[in-house]
Amino acid sequence: MPSFPAPVVSRLPAVGTTIFTVMSRMAQECGAINLSQGYPDFNAGDVLFERVAHWMRAGHNQYPPMAGVAVLREAIARKIETLYGTAYDVDSEITVTAGATQALFTAVAALVHPGDEVIVFEPVYDSYAPAIELQGGKVVRLRLAAPDYRPDWAAVAAAISPRTRMIMINSPHNPTATVWTADDMAQLAALTRDTGIVVVSDEVYEHIVFDGARHESCARHPELAARSLIVSSFGKTYHITGWKVGYVAAPRELMAEFRKVHQFNVFTVNTPVQYALADYMADPGRHLGLAAFYQAKRDFFRAALAASRFELLPSRGTYFQLARYAAISERPDTAFCEYLTREVGVAAIPVSAFFADGHDDRVVRFCFAKNEDTLARACERLQRV
């Protein structure tokens, strides 16, 4: 194959292959049980697949409206108002997206200008910073300290400057499994009051909150709802991560800017799946039952590892469990994950991958969105470490 005849100047020179791809590939090569990448090994209910086939056969296979089919946007708006009390206009304030990552990227691309500062909280999901940097923005990183990973609001106040354009938040939080409280949201509202700061709220695990706690959506807080783009994911909610369908809710002024970019970087999302999701949302139990469903898996996983040498940190939401391994090894976390995958037969994610400087607390992330048989086999191997 011929080579490109000039040096390629990368716009993301520090970016390589994501740790999720690396660990999943290693798990496959080694025949390891994959508790690294965050996806289930089980399906949604058969009725969802039947509804997709129904709408395909019914001829709904051409371009849908750019913002998404009306019935799905209506279902999304009903869900948000029922759960969080804020009414979003179906025509101007809800957009269906090609997954949450596209939604996050589009929000940044639409609203961040060269030189703008965007505050993120580390450990941070790996798509945030590249999106900011590609727009010429400056990433301002604030650290969530182990083992509690709580936001330091004094540090947030100190980080806000006249150049601060956006704050990106994520609750329930990947990878730490922490959940922000009503007080956290009140603090965020107070700090952004009387400013032009936009909040991008990554709420893809909104329905996976444990132990009777309540998800504090930005949509629940009127002040924050007025300045926020709220992102969620059907993939996380309905065990269909490979379908890559999500949505954004935002006030019309912000959504108008979002759609200017959305129409050119993806335009729209496949039609029959949108109709099928609208049908599936008609039963609220499918999302309201998710917390209990995953709490049972969390409890099973934690109980199975209780006699191991891993120190399990609190898991208050998401389908992730952090574990310290200081009693097992002095290896850096990336090397320890490689050891687990190759020698023990279980793949995990090193939490240092979520820090720009590779900060290493000797903590790894396991995904428990798996069948109990999968979890039992993985824990049997981990208990021997």
N, C-alpha and C positions, 0 to 999 in steps of 0.2 A: 504494500500500500504506500502511496506517495506521502511524504511528510509535508506539513504546512510550511511554506517557504519563509516565514518571518517569526520572530519571537512572539509568543502569546502573552499579553499583559493581562494578568488575571485581575478581576474586580474583587475577588475573594481569595487573596493569596494564602491566607491562613487556614482555609477550609479544605478538609479532605472528605473522605467517606464517613458518614455518620456512624457513631458507635453502635447504633441499633442494627444497621446493616452488617457491620463487622462481626458483632457477636452472634447474630442469627446465622450468618454464613458459617462461622466457626462451629456453631451448634450442629448445623447440618453436616458439615464435614466430619465431625467427631461422633455423630450419632448421639449427641447429648440431648437431654430434656430441656426444651427452650423456655426458661422462665425469664428471658431477657426482654425481648421486644413485647410491647404492650398490646397483645391481641388475644382474644379467646380461642380455645380449641373446641368450641361448640357453636351451634347455629342459633339464629332467631327461630321463632315459630314457623312452621310450614306455611301458615296462612299468608305470611309476608311474601314468600316466594310465589305462592299461587296468585297473589294479587299482581305481582310484577308480570307474570305470564298472561294474566287476564287483560291487563292494559296494553301489553304488546299485541295480543291477538285482536284487541278492539281498535287497533290502528293508531294508537298514541305513540308514534315513533319518530315524529318530526320535531323541529325546534320548538321548545316551550318558550314562554315569555322570558325575557332576560332576567327578571327578578325572581323567577320561579313560578310554578303553576299556582293559580289563585287558591285552590282548595288546600294546598299544603301550607301556603302562607297564612291562610285563615286558621288552620289547625295549630300552627305555631303561635299565632297571636292569642288564641284561646288558652293554650297551655300557659303562656307567660302571665296572662292576666289572672288566671285561676290561681297559680302558684305564688305570684309575687305582687299582684295588685296593680301593675302598670299596664295601661292599654296602649298598644302600638298600632298605628294605622297600617292596614294590610297592604295598601297600594304604595306607600312611600317610606315605610319604616322597617320592613322585613325583606331580607334577600336570602335566597337559597344559594349555597356555595358548593364548590367541588371539594368538600372536606373543610376541616377547621384550619389546617395549615394555609390553604389558599385564602381563607377569610382573614387570617392574621396578616399574611403578606400584603393583601390588598388594602387592608386598613392602614398599614404603615405607608405603603406606596401612595395612597390617596392623600395623606395628611402630614407626612413628615417632609420637610424641605431641607436642602443642604445647610448644614450648620446647626440644625435643631438638635436639642438634647432629648433623649428618651431614657427614662428610668426603668430598669428591670431589676428583678430580685434573683440573685444567685443562691442555690443552684437553679439555673434557668433552662427551660426547654430550648433545644438547640436551633430552632428556626427563628427565634426572635432577633438575635443580634445580626445575622446575615441580612435579614429584611431591612433593618435599620441602616446598616452600612451601605447597602446597595442604593439607598436614596440619598446618601451623603450625610446622614444623621450621625450623631455621636452617641454611643451607648454609655450610659452612666449606670454602673453596676453597684448594687447594694447587697451585702451578704446577709443571708439568713443563717444564723449560727446553729450548729449541731449542739445538743441533740433535739432541741425544741423547734428550731427553724421558724421562729416568730419574727415578724417585721419589727424593726426598730424605728419607731415613728419620729424620734428626734433626729435620727440619721436621714430619714426621708426629708424632713423639713430642711435640714442643712444642705441637702443635695439639690433642692429646687432652686433654679436660677431664672433670670429673665429669658434664657434660651430654652427652658423646659417646655417642650411641646406636647409630650405624651408620657403617661405612666402605664406600663403593661403589667397586669396582675394575673394571677392564676390560682384559683381556689375552687374546689379542692386541688391541691398542688402536686404536680408531677415534677420531681421524683419523690418528694419528702412525705407525701400522704398527709400533710397538715391541712387544716381547714380554717379559713379566716372567720373571725367572730363578728358580731354586730358592732362591737367596739372598734375593731379594725376598720370596718367600713365607715363608721362615724369619724374616725381619725383621718381617713383618706378624704372624706367629704370636706372636713374642716380645712385640710391643707390645700385643697384645690379650689376652695370657695373664692369667688371674685377673681378667678384667673381664666386664661384661655386654654388651660391644660385639658387635653383629651385623655380619657381612660379607655384602654383596650382591655376588656375583661375576658380572659380565657376560662370559660366555665364548662368545658367539655365533660367534666365528671360531675356535673351539677346534681345528678340523681344518685350518686354513690357517696353518701355521707352516713357515718355509722353512729351507733350508741345513742340514738334519739336526737342527735344534733340537727340543726336546721341549716340548709344551704343559704348563705347570705349573698344572694345575687345582687349585682348592681341595679337590676330592675326592681328590687325590693326597696331601694333607697331613692326617693324622688330626686334629691340633689345629684346623686351619681348617675341616675338614669338619664338625666338631662345632658350629661357630657360624655356618655359611654357608648362604645360599640361593644355589644355583648355577643360572644361567639360560643356556639355549642355544636354538638356532633351527634348525628344519628348513628354513626359508626360505633361510638362508645356506648350509647344508650341501648342499641338493639343488636349488639354483637355482630356488626357487619362492617368492620373497619375497612375492608377492602373495597367497599362500595364508594368510599370517599364522598359522602354527602353531609353537609353541615348547614348552618345558617347564621345570620347576623341580625340582631335587632339594635336599632339606633334611632335617635331623633332625626327628623327628616333632613335637617341641614347637614348633618354628618353623613347620613345615608346617601344624599345626593352626590357627595364627593366620592363616597365608596363606590357607587355604581358607575361613575365615570371611568374608574380603573377596571372594575369587575367586567364591564362589557367588552373590554379589549384583552384582558389576560385570561379569561375563561369563557366569557359571554353567558353561558348558562349550563345547566346540569341535566343529565339524561332524563327524558320525559317519563317513561313508564315507571321508573323507580320513584319519582316524585309522587305520582298518583298513588302508588302502592303504599308509600310512607304515610300519606294523608289518611288512607283507609286504616292503616295499622295504629295510628295515633288515636283513633276513635275510642279505643279501650285505654283509659288512663292508667289502669293497673299495670300495663306493660312498662311504664316508666316509674310509677309510684312504688312498684314492688322491687325495684332494682337494689335499693339499699339493703333490704333484708336478704336478698339473694346473694349479694357479694359479701355481706357481713358474715354469713354462714361460711363462705369460702375462706375469708380472712381468719375466722376463729378456728376452722379446721387446720389451716396452714400453720397458724401460730401454735396450736396444741401439738401438732406433729413435730414441731421443732423445739418444743419446750425443754426437752432433755438434751438438746444439742449444745455445742459450745458457742453458737451464735447468740449475740445479744440483740434481741428484737426491739426496735424502737417503736413508739406508738404509730399506729396506722388509723387515722381518723376519717379518711376518705380516699377515693380513687380505688384502683385494684392493685396497688403496689404495697410492698412491705420492705422497709429498710432494715438492714442488719449490720451490726458491727462485728468484726471478726478478729479483734485484737487478741482474744484468747487462743486463736488458731494459728495465726501467721503474722509475720512482720512485713510481708510483701506489700508493695504499693497496690492500690485497689485494682488497677488494670491488670497487673501481673497476677493478682489473686483470682480475678475473673477468668483469665486464661487458664490458670491451674484448675479451677472448678470445672471448666468446660472440657478440658483435655483429659484430666486425671480422675475427676469425680463423676463427670457425665451430667452436669447441670450447668446451664448457662445463666449468667446474671449480668447486670449492667454496673460498671464502676461509676459511683456518683461524682468522681472527679471530672468526668466527661461533661458535666453540667456547669463547670467553672472555667472561665477563660484562661486562668492561670494554672489550671490543673490542681487546685487546692484539694488535698486528700485527707479526709477524716477517717480513712480505713473503714468506709461504709459502702455496701453494695445494695442494689435494688433488685428484688425479685417481683415478678408479676404472678399473682395468684388467680388470674382470670382463666382458670383451667378446670377441666373435669377433676373430680376428687381422686380418681384413679391416677391421673397424671401427677397431681400434687402429692399423693401418697408415695408414688415411686420416686419422685424427686426428693422428698423428705427422708426417705429411707437411705438414700445415698448421702444426703447432707448430714444426717446423724452420725455417719461414720467418719466424718472429717475431724 
